[in-house]
């Protein structure tokens, strides 16, 4: 086999390899990439929904605790004023 035939055989082998890649390898790889992209999109959307849900829960908890605090302040002030008044009365009458 001479060099020209060897180069021609190599060229044919390269062409066959390229056709094999184009027809057999690329389609499954492209399909896998599209499928992975779709799955990632779904995963990101679900993660976003979970984050929004958790933020809403935290916001509600903060609101609930703030409401409790606001509702409890007037009785605490009344109790403190009563105790302070009692203490002053005790000091003045002793």
C-alpha positions as CSV (number, residue, x, y, z in Angstrom):
1,X,0.0,0.0,0.0
2,X,1.5,3.3,-1.0
3,X,1.2,6.7,0.8
4,X,-1.5,8.0,-1.5
5,X,-3.7,5.0,-0.8
6,X,-3.0,5.3,2.9
7,X,-4.0,9.0,2.9
8,X,-7.2,8.2,1.0
9,X,-8.0,5.4,3.4
10,X,-7.4,7.7,6.3
11,X,-9.6,10.4,4.7
12,X,-12.4,7.8,4.2
13,X,-12.0,6.6,7.8
14,X,-12.3,10.2,9.1
15,X,-15.4,10.8,7.0
16,X,-17.0,7.6,8.2
17,X,-16.1,8.6,11.8
18,X,-17.7,12.1,11.3
19,X,-20.8,10.5,9.8
20,X,-21.0,8.1,12.7
21,X,-20.7,10.9,15.2
22,X,-23.3,13.0,13.3
23,X,-25.8,10.2,13.0
24,X,-25.3,8.1,16.1
25,X,-23.7,10.2,18.9
26,X,-25.0,13.7,18.5
27,X,-28.7,13.0,18.5
28,X,-28.7,11.2,21.9
29,X,-26.4,13.8,23.3
30,X,-28.6,16.7,22.1
31,X,-31.7,14.8,23.4
32,X,-30.0,14.4,26.8
33,X,-29.1,18.1,26.9
34,X,-32.7,19.1,26.1
35,X,-34.0,16.7,28.7
36,X,-31.6,17.9,31.4
37,X,-32.5,21.5,30.5
38,X,-36.2,20.7,31.0
39,X,-35.6,18.9,34.3
40,X,-33.5,21.8,35.5
41,X,-36.2,24.3,34.6
42,X,-38.7,22.2,36.5
43,X,-36.4,21.9,39.5
44,X,-35.7,25.6,39.6
45,X,-39.4,26.5,39.3
46,X,-40.2,24.1,42.2
47,X,-37.3,25.5,44.3
48,X,-38.7,29.0,43.6
49,X,-42.2,28.0,44.7
50,X,-40.7,26.5,48.0
51,X,-38.7,29.6,48.7
52,X,-41.8,31.8,48.1
53,X,-43.8,29.5,50.4
54,X,-41.2,29.6,53.2
55,X,-40.9,33.4,52.9
56,X,-44.7,33.7,53.2
57,X,-44.6,31.5,56.3
58,X,-41.9,33.5,57.9
59,X,-43.7,36.7,57.1
60,X,-46.8,35.4,58.8
61,X,-44.9,34.2,61.8
62,X,-43.3,37.7,62.2
63,X,-46.7,39.3,61.9
64,X,-48.2,36.9,64.5
65,X,-45.4,37.6,67.0
66,X,-45.7,41.4,66.3
67,X,-49.5,41.2,66.9
68,X,-49.0,39.4,70.1
69,X,-46.4,41.9,71.3
70,X,-48.6,44.9,70.4
71,X,-51.6,43.3,72.1
72,X,-49.6,42.5,75.3
73,X,-48.0,46.0,75.8
74,X,-50.9,47.8,77.3
75,X,-51.6,45.2,80.0
76,X,-47.8,45.1,80.8
77,X,-47.8,48.9,81.1
78,X,-50.8,48.8,83.4
79,X,-49.2,46.1,85.5
80,X,-45.9,48.0,85.8
81,X,-47.7,51.2,86.7
82,X,-49.7,49.4,89.4
83,X,-46.6,47.7,90.8
84,X,-44.7,51.0,90.7
85,X,-47.6,52.8,92.4
86,X,-47.7,50.1,95.1
87,X,-44.0,50.4,95.7
88,X,-44.3,54.2,96.0
89,X,-47.2,53.9,98.5
90,X,-45.1,51.4,100.6
91,X,-42.1,53.8,100.7
92,X,-44.3,56.8,101.6
93,X,-46.2,55.0,104.3
94,X,-43.2,53.4,105.9
